[in-house]
Amino acid sequence: MAEPSLAADAKPWRDAAAKPFIRIKNITKKFGDFTAVDDVSLDIYKGELFCLLGGSGCGKSTLLRMLAGFETPTSGTIEIDGQDVASVAAFNRPTNMMFQSYALFPHMSVEKNVAYGLLREGVPKPEAMVRVADMLRLVKLDGFAKRKPHQLSGGQQQRVALARSLIKQPKLLLLDEPLGALDKKLREETQFELIRIQETLGVTFIVVTHDQEEAMTLSTRIGVMNDGKIVQVGEPPQIYEDPCSKYVADFIGSVNMFEGIVDAGVPDTLRIKSLEAGTELLVEPPQGLKIGQPVSVAIRPERIMLTREKPESPNVVYGEVEEVAYLGNVSTYRVKLENGKTLKVTKSNRLHDEEPIMWDEKVYLSWSKAAGIVLTE
Amino acid sequence: MTTLRSSSPWRLTASGLAKLGLNGRALVIAVPMIWLLVFFLIPFLVVLKISVAEPMIARPPYSPLFIEGQDGWSIKATLGNYAYLFEDSLYINAYLSSIKIAFFSTVFSLLIGYPMAYYIARSPEPKRSLLLILIVLPFWTSFLLRVYAWIGILKGKGVLNAFLLKLGVINEPLIIMQTDIAVYIGIVYTYLPFMILPLYANLVKLDDALLEASADLGAGPISTFFRITIPLSLPGIVAGSMLVFIPAIGEFVIPALLGGPDTLMIGKVLWTEFFSNRDWPVASAVAIAMLVLLVIPIMLLRLAQSKQGDSA
């Protein structure tokens, strides 16, 4: 059998000619006066592991439920593999869903839960049972076939839910907060397990999550949602390094934000006057900014250097360490600037020889021109 | 602090009771146990005693169980009354007929009650409470009055016949009163809330995600209903059925008022034995036999409930 070509390697979304597998066009969903999903358009490609990321109430679950067929869009169309699914009932769609609550049938054994989809499809029982056994092996649950769901741990139940949603080899698998109920360690293991299964089977995954770390680890691309709208779609590094708005910069990872006004610039450098920083911020100039325009400058905590001596750097500010948190691989600092603003700084702990910077020390904070991300909205 | 508490009157009482092997927990359990003893077990023993006596023209009309003879007390008991229940086919037929009427009434109640309970359980909140109140509302008027009202509806010149004649659906009045049909209508009407309420309590807990999961895996609405909804509501079905079946078997008022001379139910037989024939021992034997008959479904109910407890 040929290796399924992986969207993670092929990156079809970079190719304008590539045909999307799922085409969401101008989808809006209203519940009474409340607009849960607001004019969302999105293309997702075959074999992708796409994450819909956002806070609670941002509309990500509603969008997923419309793909599954549990909610009908107020307007707009959804195409799956070239077929408009608007009039297709949930039980006839080529999608399967893994529910946040797992929704395992409590009166059926693990085996029967997993076989349910196959038997409804009319697969003969002996064949179904062979496939169920294979699937249980894939999710490492062989030996639990006869148990009832309530006899399993959370992690095991989660794997039954995954097995049940994969058994019909759906074209599209929808996962609603799949790892939400697991503890951190199990969650990390399961994340890689999910990627392994996704790559083995070549199924297209759409994952809904509020956990940005989970989205970063899992996905080929992330769609960040806020207030029913998709605010940015991109590969994880792109979303992190080049957020398009303050909301995205703030939601993904942590960030230091300065308000400022665009001042004159020399070639290769833009000056931004910022009262908040107490100085001028020097950044690499993005396109299309006017002098006098208000902007925000976002700087990631790990891009800021902490030193006792004044360094040679385009951006240097001075402050006092208020808090240090040692996290093992990194330490995070909160440094109070002279004008009262507090900055978050992350410092990796790989150097042993250096005397670590501690509480109440006066330090210089510096960052390169490339570290500042200029945001206009 | 410790001495203060240990010397308080409450502590003294509690420690005194504890010496007798009684603590708060035992006392709390004791109250309903004593209630059951006084109001269920003792009357039951009295009836049991009468059922092994012989009828006498006396007051009360049965022979005493304990007889004081020359050589002390002796016990006089007979199983003749129970044997008599088997000798006269009236009793067996009455039992069978009661079971039949109770069974079909239960089935009808389930068929009518399940959709109602399902609808109420799926309704949004303010509407749901209103519907539940409507289900319970008939209990606020006398049961007897409501059965009399049914006579007014079902009788030859009653509301139903007048309505159907007016519509031209029928040419002459339907004879419903004093038939088994009237008894079924009466029982199903009276006990329907007892079917709906436990079913509702069960169905309202049904997780929508399970129904969605079933649809998602390719099961249509009908398949989902029979494979997910029905099996998961089984404890409610059992509880509701028992609550209808058990009182329906012993029902007396409804067959007496709505049924005819041919309607044979054990409650009516019991009444006749007791008040018309004044044969208290046979009436008691009928009652005890009926109790034994009812204990079996109650045991089944208990079994179903303990199973439900397992899976929860």
Contacts between the chains, C-beta under 8 A, distances in Angstrom:
chain1	res1	chain2	res2	distance
A	68	B	212	7.7
A	68	B	216	6.0
A	69	B	215	7.7
A	69	B	216	7.9
A	70	B	212	5.4
A	70	B	215	7.7
A	70	B	216	8.0
A	89	B	215	7.5
A	90	B	212	7.1
A	90	B	215	4.3
A	90	B	216	5.9
A	91	B	215	4.5
A	91	B	216	7.3
A	91	B	217	7.8
A	91	B	218	5.3
A	91	B	219	5.9
A	91	B	220	5.4
A	91	B	221	8.0
A	92	B	218	7.6
A	93	B	216	8.0
A	95	B	216	7.5
A	96	B	216	5.8
A	96	B	217	6.9
A	97	B	212	7.7
A	97	B	213	7.4
A	97	B	216	4.9
A	99	B	209	5.1
A	99	B	212	7.3
A	99	B	213	6.0
A	101	B	207	7.1
A	101	B	209	5.3
A	103	B	207	6.7
A	103	B	209	3.8
A	103	B	210	5.3
A	103	B	212	6.9
A	103	B	213	4.0
A	104	B	213	7.9
A	105	B	210	6.2
A	105	B	213	7.4
A	105	B	214	7.6
A	105	B	228	6.3
A	106	B	210	8.0
A	106	B	232	7.1
A	106	B	311	6.2
A	107	B	231	4.9
A	107	B	232	5.9
A	107	B	311	7.0
A	116	B	214	7.4
A	116	B	217	5.2
A	116	B	219	7.5
A	116	B	227	7.9
A	117	B	217	3.6
A	117	B	218	5.6
A	120	B	217	6.0
A	120	B	218	4.2
A	120	B	219	4.7
A	120	B	223	6.5
A	121	B	218	5.5
A	148	B	311	7.1
A	150	B	311	6.7
A	164	B	213	7.9
A	164	B	217	7.1
A	165	B	216	7.8
A	168	B	217	7.1
A	168	B	218	7.1
